[in-house]
């Protein structure tokens, strides 16, 4: 007799452990093209489909276990946690198993702790202990089932395929949702119905396919999909566990050697594995299919094309909807197979970027790029200082090692070792200001890299592809010797792998762990500065601390420089001092009426020095900001003397149209007093520490939560409400990247919210100004 159903999301959830606890594991599949779940507005289509199955009427699941997997899955756990906190999650029990990929003592220690935590959750939910013998038995049963499944799937690889791709994909999904006996019946039925399949033999790679809709369209166009390398296909059948090991050790061993299709896996490894398979199976072509929401696999295409070219196999890269247009797809495939090596998807020679001509300023009526009025003098020298600083970085980079780091990656060790570096997103802002984004997009496309996935973060990679250094912004970004990124996004690790491939740089990729607790301390802004070691999970701090410490010998070997713990303490102290001045400035802005400075001033006054944390200049720039705001508050000088309405801006800033924020100051006395930039600097960075003994762990505590304050619903919503109340805002204006749970939390707290259908790169603010005007006029103000 089978046990209650327990849903699993993510291939890294150990089904064997679920079965050993007395449950029947059910591999939940999303159908993004189907009817969206009601009540989950603001979530991606795939998440809405999964939420509807988990929380919809008649749900039969005793619980759900979610793996680290892609970022959307991680966010799904956070969404379920928040729905439960607000009384909309029903009785569904949920767990997040934050198992990470790769070897090394630190990752193994972390995974072991997470596995034991997941085991305890299963035992509490089932009311029974999971014994070693029970787990060993379930591993043996699961291995046997996978072997039986693999024998059927192998029918596709025959010289004359006896099974189609649709049949195979549907079978794998069905077996993952069936009891052991039901799965055997499905496998036997598929074996019995095997028969000749005619068509062009192709392999599929790219996005995971949870339904067979796209497969059906491809095979209807005359192809037979004889294999794939994503986890909803035949690789799932080969995920055996070593029955000679202790069963818990066998589970851990699986994560040490992740499949090449993993979201954070290596593009080069995936490409080589697929090229080997394409040659062995003698396919006519490989189809790389990118489905909506996939930001990882597009970065595999460049390495994949290189590897396939070496074995004389063509590649077609397709970008399809979940339910593709069958006629259009058939036409595309016919054109490709007519001459596979002349496919439009093959890259053209890399263009030499040309200097963009100077463009006349747009009239003010156009809205975009309107000039803003600055109230503060303390930022007047920022432009000249940055140019001088970058010129010095270029000079030093020509002489010795140079690094580029992502904004969410720790930088303080580089600062302490006097390794010159640039923050990737700072460089992207320079490219945007010089209007070179379109040129750089062309360079990315020509090199077979996506230009529409994390394009802001990809500007550094594009610079490495630009041979026209004389016309590059600010003289060009030097070739890095060191690259550093935290695996915080699906695309991040692959993007930086591509960058390292193009430049030969050493890549430092730090793991991004996730808080897996169901009950979180909400007031993180008051807990983290002084009590971070009590507030954060020890396992997460242990992991990042170990990885940071392991990076030091590598940096010393690359640069020939020694890490000085005393100098590191100086850098960490300067950072805390800088952020403390931001906190004081934020508090004055929040409590002073009229507000001494609006976000037109505080956004650049915060962000420019933040790129230089850990320097005397950065600390002193923050100090000058605070002192000027304090002087203006004392003198009663306001950004908007006739202040009547206080607004908060939710989402990324309109850096290309800062004048937008001042549009209603004269007419309505409405001033934007808050943005995330100063708020996060005030609350998100300070980590008190005693000295050399805990400085590195304090650095880990600063970065282990990076992004949670803005994207994790439980933390982000509560913080925005706190900031709204602190600043006494009358309303909030949000753009399309604002988290829906943040906006919901604000409204529950009595803060009216205007949702604008625009991005922070929009140049059509004028079209939405009428909506903002009506919103302001409708606010209840004293």
N, C-alpha and C positions, 0 to 999 in steps of 0.2 A: 504494500500500500504506500503510495507516494505521500510526501509531507506537504505542508502549505507552500504556496508559491512565494518565492522571494526574488524580486526583480533585480537584475544586475545591469549596470550601464558602464561599459568600458571593458575591454578585453583583458585587463589586468586583474579583474576581480577573480579570486580563486574559487571556481565553481565547486571544486572538490571539498573545500572547507565548508561551503554552504550546505552541501549534501551531508557532510559528516555531522552537521548540527541538526539534521532532521528536516531540512527544507528541500524543496524542489527548485533548483536555480532556473530562472526564466530570463533569457537574454532579451531585454527590451529593445525593440527596433522602432525608430521614428519614421514617420511618413510625412515629411515636410510639405509635400504636394497635396496632401489630403486636407480635410476640413480642420481649420485651426481650433485649438482648445479655447473655449469661452472663458473670459475672466483673467487671461494671462497676457493682456495687451502690453506691448513694450518688450516682450521677450522674442528671441529669434524663432522662426517657424519650426525648426527642429525641436527646440526646447518646449514650445507650446504643444507640439504633438506628444512629447514624452510626459509633460505635466498632465495633459488631458487623460492619458492612460493611467497615470499613477493616482490622480485625485478625482477623476471623473466618477460619476455615479456607477455603482456596480463594480468598482475596482476590487479585485480578489487578492491583492498582494498583502502579505503580512509585513512587508518592509521593502526597502530598496537599498542596495549597496552601489555606490558610485566611485569609480576609479579616478585617478589623476587625469589620465587621457588628455583630451583637448581642453582649452580654456573654457569653452562653453559648458563642458561637463562639470568642471570645478564650480563655475558660476551657478549651475543648476542646483548643486548642493546648497549653496548660499541662499538661493531663492527659496528652496524648500524650508530651510531653517527660518527664514524671515516670515514665510507664510504661516509656519507653525506659531511663531511668536505673536502674530497678529490674529490668531484664531481661525486661519483659513487652510490649515494643512491637514485637517482631519486627524485621524489616529495613526497615520502612516509613520512607521519608524524608519529613520534614514541614517545611513552611515557613509562616511567618506573614507576610503582607503587610499591614503596618499603615498602609494608605493612609487618610488622613483627608479629610473633605469640606469644601469651602469654598475661598474665595480667600485672598489675602493672601500676602505674600512669605515669611513664616515657614512657613506650611503648605505652600506650593509647594516650598520648599527641603527640608522634611522628606519630602514625598512623593517628590521626585526621588531622595533618598538611599535611601529604602525600595524604590523601583522598581528602581534599579540593583543593590541587594542581592538582590532577587528574581531579576533577570536572571542574576546571577552564580550563584545557587543552581541555576537551571534549566540553565545551561551546564555546571556541574560534574556534575549528575545525568545529563545526556544525553551529555556528552562532545563536544558540538559548540557552536560559537559561534553566537550569534543576530545575524545581519546586519541592517542597515537594510532592504535589499531584501527579505529573507525576511519581516520583520515587515510591511512595506508590502503584500506579496502576501497575507499572512494577513488583514490588515485588510480588503483589498478582497474577499476570499472571504467573510469573516464578514459584511460589510455586505450583500453580495449575498444571502446566505442569510437574513439577517434581513428583507430586503425581500420575499423570496419567502414567508417565514413570515407577515409582516404582511398580505400580500394575502389569505391564507387566514383569518387572524383577523378581518379586516375584514368577512367574511361575517356575523359576529354583529351588526354595527352596522346592517345593512340594515333597512329598514322591516319586512320579514318575515325574521327571523333564519334563516340557512341553516346555522348551526353552533351547537351548544350549549356551555355553559360547561364541562361535563365533557370533551367532545371537545377543546376549546381548551386547557384546563389540561394534559390528558394529552399533547397534542401538543407543547406548549412544553417540558414536562419531557423527553419522549422525544428531541426534537431536541437538547436540551442534553446528552444522553448518547450521541449517535450520531456516527459519522464524517460527513464532508461528504456523501458519496454516500448513506449511509443516511438522513441528514436530509432530503435531497431526495426520496427515495422516500416517507418519511413524510408530507412536505408534499403530494406529489402524490396520495397515497392519501386524505388528508383532503379535498383539493379534489374528488376524484372522488366521495366519499361525501356531499358537501354536500347538504342537503335542508331543507325547511321545518321549523321548530321552533315549536310553539305554546306560548304561556304568557305570563305577566306579565313584561315586560321590566324587569330589575333590574341595577343596578351593584353590585359587591362591593368593599368597602374593609375596612381593619382589619389583621388578622394575615396574614402570608404563608401560603399553602396549598401545602405540598409534595406532598400527595396530593389526589385529587379526591373523597374520601369525603364531606366536608361539602357540596361542590357537588352531588353526586348526590342527597343528601337534600333540598336546596333545590329542585332541578329536579323531583324526584319529587313535590314538593308543588305543582307547577303553575307554577313560575317558569322563565324562561329567562335565564341570566346572560349578558348581552351585553357585558360588559367588567369589568375590575377595575383597581385601581391598585397592586397589590403585585407584587413582582419575579418571582414564579413564574407570572405571567400575561402579558397582552399588552404591558406596559411593557418586558419583556425584549427583545421584537422591535424596539423602537424605540431601543435603545441603540447607535446608530451612532457611528462614529468619523470624524473629518474627514480625508478622504484627501488633502487639499491640504497638510496640515501634515507636518512631520517625524513619522514614526510614533511615536517615543517621546513627542514633545510631544503628540500626539493622545491617547495614553493618559493623560497627566497632565491634559489638558483635561477629560476625562470626569469626573474627581474634583472639579474646580473647580465644576461645576454639577451637584450630585447630584440624583437623582430625588426627587420629593416624598415618596415612600414610605420613604425611608431612615430607619433607626431613630432617628437623631439629627436628622432633618429637622424643619422648622417645621410645627406643626399648622395655622397659619393659611395657609401656602402650599399645603399638601396639600388643605385644605378648599376653597380658591378654585379650584384646578385641577379638583377632582372636581365641584364645583358647575357649573363651565363645561361640563364633559363631560356631566354629567347633563342639562343643558338641551339641549345639541346633539344628544344621542342620544334625547331625549324618553323617558326611562325612567319607569316608574310609581313607582319608589322606589329608594332606596339602602339596602343592607344593610351595616351595620358589624358584622363578625364578629370576636369576640375568642376566640382559641383558648388552651388552657392554656399557661402559660409566657410569654405576651405581656404585658409591662408597659409597653410604649411606646404602642401604638395606642389604648388606652382614653383617653389624654389628648387625643386628636384629636376626640373626640365633640362637645365643647361648641362648638368653632369650626366643625366640620362641620355641626352642626344650624343654626347661625346662617347659614352660607353657603347651605345648601340652602333654608332658609326664604325667603331673598331671591330665589330663582329658583322658588319654589313647588313644591319637590320634598320629599316626606316622607322621613324617616329612621327605620329600625328598628335599634336596637342589640341585638345578640344575643351571648350568652356561651355558646359551644358546646363540647362535648367533641370530640376528634378524630374520634370515631365517634358522631355525635349520635343521640339517640332520634328516629327519623323520624316517628313518630306525634305525638309532642309538638311537634316542630318544625312539622309541617304544621298543627297546631291553632293554634300561635302566629302563623304567617303568615296563616292564614285570618282570625283575629281582627284582625290589623293591617290587612289590606287591606279589611276591612269598613268601617273608618273610620280611614284612615292618620294623620290629624292628631289623633286622640284616643287614640293608642297609649299604653299604660302606660309605654313607654320615654321618652315626652316628660317633661321635667322639670316638677315641681310648683313653685309659687311658693316662693321662698326663705323658710324658716321663721325666725322670731325665736327664737334659742336662749334657753332658760330656765335660770336658775341652778339647779344641781342641789342638792336638799336635803341637808343634812348627814346622813351615814349613820353609824349606830352601828358602832363597831369590832367586827369579827368575833371570836368567841371564839378563843382560842389553838388550840383543837383543830382549827379549820378550816384551819390552816396558813397561809393567805394573809395577808400583812400582819403576821405575828408580829413583835414587837419584837426588835431585836438589841441585844446588849450592846457598847457601845463602850469600847475600852481607851485610846484616845488623847484627849488634851485639846486638841491643836493644831487640831482641826476644829470646836471648839465654837462659834466665832463665824461660821461660814460662812453660816448661814441669814440672820442679821441683816445681814451684809455684802452678800449678794446682793440683798436687798430694797432696801437703800439705794442700791446701785449701779444697779439697774434703774429706780428712781425718778428718778435723775439722768439716765439714758439717755432716759426718757420726756420729761423736761423739755427736754433738749437736742434731741431729735427734733422737738419742737414748734417749735423756734426755727430749725432748719436741717437740713441733709442728714443722713439716717439710713440705715444699711445693714443688710441681713440676709445672712449668708453661710452656705453649707453647710459642714459640719464638715471636708470634704475640700478646701475651697477656701482659697487663701492669704489670710491675714488681716493679715499684718504690715505691708503697705503702708497699709491703712486705719488701723492703730494709729499708724504714723509720721506720718500726715497728720491725726491727732486727729479722725477721722471716727467718731462713735459707732456701734457695731454690736452685733448680737446674733447668736450662732450658732444656726442654725435648730433643731438637735437639742436645744440647751439649752431653747429655748422649748417644744419638744415634751415635754420632761420635766416642765415646769411644768403643761402641759395634762393630762398623765397623772396627775400628783400631785393635781390638782384634780378628777379624774374627769370631765373634759369631753370625752373622746374620742368618746363616743356622740353628743353634741350636734354636735360638729364634723363627724363623719361624715355627719350629716344635712344640714349646710350644703353639704358637697362634692357629695353626691348631687343636691341640689336645683339646683345650678349645672351639672349634667351632667358633673361630674368623678368619677373613681373613688374610692371610699372604702376599697378593698381593695388598692391598689397603692402601695407606699411610704407607707403611711398615717402612719407616724411623721414622715417628712419633709414630709408635706402639711399638718401642723398650722398652719404659718405661713400658707399659702394659705387655709386654713379661717378663720383669724383675720381675714383681709382681707374675708371674706364675712359676718362677724358684725356685724350692725348694733346688737347689744345690748352696747355697750361698757361700760355701767355694771356688768354682771355678768360681764365677761370676767375670766379669771385675771389676778391681779396688776394689774388696771386695763387690760389689753389690750396687744397688741403694736402699736406705732406703725406707721403706713403707711410702708413703705420707699420711699426715693428711689433706692436702689441695691440690686441683687440680684446675688449672685455664686455660681457653681456650677462644678464641674468635671464634664465629661461622662463620669462614671465609671460610670453605670448607664443602663439603657435608658430609664428613666422620667425621669431627672434633668433633662435639658435641656427636655423638654416640660412637666414640672411647673413649672419656673421660668419658662418662656414664659407659661404660664397665669397664674402669679402676677404677672408683669409686665403682662399684659393687664388684670388686675383692678385694679391699683394705679397703672399708668402709670410704674412704676419703670424705670430703665435697667438692662438685663441684661448682665452680664459672664459669658460662658460660655467657660471655658477648655477646650482640648482635653485628652483623656486618652489619651496615647500608651501603647504597650505594648512591653515588652522582647521583641524577636523573636529573641533569640539561643537557639540550641539548647543550648549549653553555658554555664551561668550560674555565676558565683562564688557559692557557697552561703553562706559565712559573712558575710553582709551586715552583721550586727550589729557586727562588728569592722572591716569595711572602710568603711562609709558615714560614720561620724563624722569621720574625718580624711582618707580617701582617696576621697571621693565622686566627685571629678572623674575619677579613674582607673577607678572601679568601674562607673559608669553610662555608658550610651551617649551619646556627644556629641550625636547628633542629637536625642535626647529633651530634653537640657538646653538645647540651642540653641532648640528650639521654645518651651518654657515660659518661658525667660528672655525671649525676644522678645515673647511675649504679655503677660507681666507688665510689661515696659517700655512696651508699647503702651497698657496700661491707665492709666498715670499721667496722660498728657495728658487723657484722658477724665474721670478723676476730678477733675483740676484744673478742667476746664471746668464740671463739674456743681456743684462745691463752692465754687469761687473760692479754694481754698487751694493753696499751693505744696508740692510734695514736697521735703523736706529730706534729702539723702543722709546727712548726719551723724546726724540723728535716726533714720533707718532703721537705721543701724549700731547705735545704742543699743538699739533694739527687738530686733534680731537677737541682740545680745549677751545681753540679759535672757532671751531664750528659751533660749539655750544654757545659761545659768547655772541656770535653773529645771530643765531636763531633767537637768543634771548632778547636782543634789540628788536627783532621782528615781533616778538610777542608783546613787548611794551608798546610798540607802534600800533599793533593791531588793537590792543586794549584801549588806547587813547582814541583811535578812530571809532571804535564801537560805542564809546560812552560820551563823546563830545558832539555837541550840536551848536552850530552847524559843523559838519564833518570837516576836519582840517584838510583832507585830501581824498579825492575819489579814486576809483580804480584806474582811471586814465594815468594817474601818477604812480599808484602803488604797484601796479602790475610790472612795469619795467624796473621800478626801483627795487623790486624783490628779485625778479628773475635774472637780471644781469649779474648781480653779486652772487646769486646762488650757483652759477657756473664756476665760481671761484671760491667755494667754501674751503675753509682751512687755511686761508691766507690773511695776512694783516689787512690787505686792501679790502677783501670781502667783509671782514669784521667791521672795519672803519666805515665802509659804505653804508652798512646797516645802521651803524651808530649815528651817522650824519642824517639818515632818514628819520630815525627816532627823534633826534634833537630838533630837527626842523619841524616835525609834526607837533612836538611838545611846545615849541615856541609859537606856532600858529594857533594851537589850542589855547595857550595862555593869553594871546592877543585877541582871541575871538575871530580869527580870520578863517573863513570857510571857503571850500571849493565852490559852493553854491550859497552865497549869503542869504538868499531868499529860500532856504531849504524848507520844503513842506512835505516831501515824499522821499523816503529812504528805500532803495531797491537793492536786491542782491542778484548777482549774475551767476547762473548755474551752468557749468560746462566750460569748455576751453574758451580762451579769450579771442576776440575779434582783432587780432594783431594787425591785420591789414586795413582796418577801418575803426581805429580807436575813437574817432570823432562821433561814432554812433552813440557812445555812452553819454555824451553831453548834449544830445539833441533836445532833451526836455528840461534842461536846467533853467533856461531863461523863460520858457513858456509855461512851465508847470512847477517849477521849484523842485524837480525830481532829480535826485543824484544817486548814481550807483555807488554804494559805499562798500560793497563786499564782492570779492572774487576768491576763488580757491587758492590763488597764488600766495597772497600774504597770509591767508588763514592757515594753509597747510605748513608754511614756513614757521608760523608761530606755534603750532601744535604738533607737527609731525616729525620733527628732526631732533629735538633735544633729548639726549640720553646722558644722564649724570653717571659719573664713574669715579673710582677712587684713585687710579693711577695705572701703572704699567700692567698690574695683575689682571685688571678687568677691562682695559681699554678695547681690546680686540672683540671681546664679547659684547661690549656696548656698541661697537660698529655693526656687528651682526644684528643687534636688536634694532638698530636704525633702519636697516635695509630689509630685514626679513618681513616687515609689514608694508613695505613700499607698494603703494597702489591700493592696499586694502581700505585705506581711509576714504578713498574716492569711489571704489568699485564694489566692495563687499557690502551688500544691502544693510546688514545689521549695524555695521559701524558707520557707513556713509550717511544713512538716513538720520541717525541720532546726532551725528556731528553737525550736519547742515541745520537741523532744528536748533541745536545749541547756539550755533553761530548767528542764525536769524534772530533768536531771542536776545542774544548779547548785543547785537547791533541795532535792535529795535526797528527792523525793517517792516515796511508796510506791504511788500509784495516781492515776488521772485520772478525773474524772467529767465527761461531756460531754452537751450537749443537742442538739436536732435541727439547729441551725445550724452545728455543728462540721464542718469539712471532713473528708471520709472519709480523705483522704490523710494528714492530720495524725494522726488516730487510728491509722491503719495504721503510720505512722512511730513513734509512741510504743510500739506493741505490738512492733514489730521491735526496738526498743531495750530491751525487757524491762520496759516500764511497763504494768501491767494497766490496762484501760480499761473503764469502765462507761458504756454508752450509754443515756441516759434519753430516752424518747419524749415530750419536752415542749419547749415554747418558753420563751423568757425572760419571756413575758407570762403563763405558765400560773399558775393559782391552785389547782392540784390537786397541790401538792408532797407532801402527806400520802400520797396514793395510791402514791407512788413511794418513800417513805422506807424501806419494808421492803426494797426492792431495794438501796438504798444501805447499809443496815445489814448485809445479807448480804454485800455486796461488801467492806465494811470488815473484817468478821470473817473473810473468806477471804483477805485480804492477808497475805503473808509479811513480818512485821516483826520487828526485833530484840527 
